[in-house]
Amino acid sequence: MSADGDLVLLADQDRGLWDRRAIDEGLRMLARAEAQRRPGVYQLQAAIAAGHAQESDGATLVSAYEALLQLDGSPVTRLNHGAAAALAGEVEEGLSLIEAIPGLDGYRHFHSTRADLLRRRGHRNATMTPCASQPRSTTHSGP
């Protein structure tokens, strides 16, 4: 979140502002958990967070989400998997994945994620209303 309370996309965040001490502690804890060789939901979530903190490639993050989906197929996990696919450069796949998720009409992050992917696909003026299922353009683009 920005100082004004606005959502800041991961790609736009200044990672220099992240709490490096907390990240390093989390990485140490993750390494201890991984040594147990019994991955679970929390360990996979931690691995995904570590991947973001370490700026892992998108394909690695997608693989981690696919492993997490085997244990937690919740709509939010599916949404994050779609967003990871888009971060990996597969915007169309990410959009397809998130548009196939039922039950997120009232979840604001679904709409902001979908609007971002539409924007990245070329819908420069696409915005989302909380319960809309289609993008709304802020400018008239038709006849």
C-alpha positions in Angstrom: 0.0 0.0 0.0 1.2 3.5 -0.7 1.3 6.3 1.8 -2.1 7.3 0.5 -3.5 3.8 1.0 -3.5 2.9 -2.7 -2.6 -0.5 -3.9 1.0 -0.7 -5.3 1.6 -3.6 -7.7 4.5 -5.9 -6.9 6.3 -4.8 -10.1 6.1 -1.2 -9.0 7.2 -1.7 -5.4 10.5 -0.4 -4.1 12.0 -3.5 -2.7 14.6 -1.4 -0.9 11.7 -0.4 1.5 11.0 -4.0 2.4 12.1 -5.1 5.9 15.3 -7.0 5.0 15.8 -8.2 8.6 12.4 -9.8 8.6 13.0 -11.3 5.1 16.3 -12.8 6.2 14.7 -14.3 9.3 11.9 -15.8 7.2 14.4 -17.3 4.8 16.3 -18.9 7.7 13.0 -20.3 9.0 12.0 -21.6 5.6 15.4 -23.3 5.2 14.8 -25.2 8.5 11.3 -26.2 7.4 12.5 -27.4 4.0 15.1 -29.6 5.8 12.3 -31.6 7.3 11.2 -32.6 3.8 7.5 -32.5 4.6 6.1 -29.5 2.7 2.7 -28.3 3.7 0.5 -25.3 2.9 2.4 -22.9 5.1 5.8 -23.9 3.9 4.7 -23.6 0.3 3.3 -20.1 1.0 6.5 -19.2 2.7 8.5 -20.5 -0.3 6.3 -18.3 -2.6 6.9 -15.2 -0.4 10.6 -16.0 -0.4 10.5 -16.3 -4.2 9.0 -12.8 -4.4 11.6 -11.4 -1.9 14.5 -13.0 -3.9 13.0 -11.9 -7.2 12.8 -15.5 -8.5 11.8 -16.0 -12.1 8.2 -16.3 -12.9 8.3 -20.0 -13.9 9.6 -20.9 -10.4 6.8 -19.0 -8.8 4.2 -20.7 -11.0 5.6 -24.1 -10.1 5.4 -23.3 -6.4 1.7 -22.2 -6.9 1.0 -25.4 -8.7 2.4 -27.4 -5.8 0.3 -25.3 -3.4 -2.8 -25.9 -5.5 -2.4 -29.6 -4.8 -3.0 -28.9 -1.1 -5.1 -25.8 -1.2 -7.3 -25.3 -4.3 -9.1 -22.3 -2.8 -10.3 -19.5 -5.1 -7.7 -17.1 -3.6 -4.9 -19.6 -4.3 -6.2 -20.0 -7.8 -6.3 -16.2 -8.2 -2.7 -15.9 -7.1 -1.6 -18.8 -9.4 -3.2 -16.8 -12.3 -1.4 -13.7 -11.3 1.9 -15.6 -11.1 1.4 -17.0 -14.6 0.9 -13.4 -15.8 4.1 -12.3 -14.0 5.9 -15.1 -15.8 4.9 -13.4 -19.0 1.8 -15.5 -19.8 -0.8 -12.7 -19.4 -3.4 -14.5 -21.6 -3.0 -17.7 -19.6 -3.2 -15.8 -16.3 -6.4 -14.0 -17.4 -7.9 -17.3 -18.5 -7.1 -18.9 -15.2 -8.6 -16.1 -13.1 -11.7 -15.7 -15.3 -12.4 -19.4 -14.7 -12.6 -19.0 -10.9 -16.2 -18.9 -9.5 -17.2 -17.1 -6.3 -14.8 -14.1 -6.3 -17.2 -11.4 -7.5 -17.1 -9.7 -4.1 -13.3 -10.0 -3.6 -11.7 -6.7 -4.5 -8.3 -8.3 -5.3 -10.0 -10.4 -8.0 -11.1 -7.2 -9.7 -7.8 -5.4 -9.3 -5.9 -8.4 -10.6 -8.2 -8.8 -13.6 -8.1 -5.1 -14.4 -4.3 -5.2 -14.3 -4.1 -8.1 -16.7 -6.6 -6.5 -19.0 -4.5 -3.3 -18.9 -1.4 -5.4 -19.7 -3.2 -7.0 -22.6 -3.9 -3.6 -24.1 -7.2 -2.4 -22.5 -5.5 0.8 -21.2 -8.6 2.3 -19.7 -10.1 -0.8 -18.2 -11.4 -0.4 -14.6 -13.4 -2.8 -12.5 -16.4 -2.2 -10.3 -16.7 -4.5 -7.3 -19.4 -6.7 -8.7 -18.8 -6.2 -12.5 -17.9 -9.2 -14.6 -16.8 -7.2 -17.6 -14.2 -4.3 -17.8 -15.6 -0.8 -18.0 -13.7 1.6 -20.2 -13.3 5.1 -19.0 -13.4 6.3 -22.6 -15.7 5.5 -25.4 -14.0 3.2 -27.9 -16.8 2.0 -30.0 -18.9 3.5 -32.9 
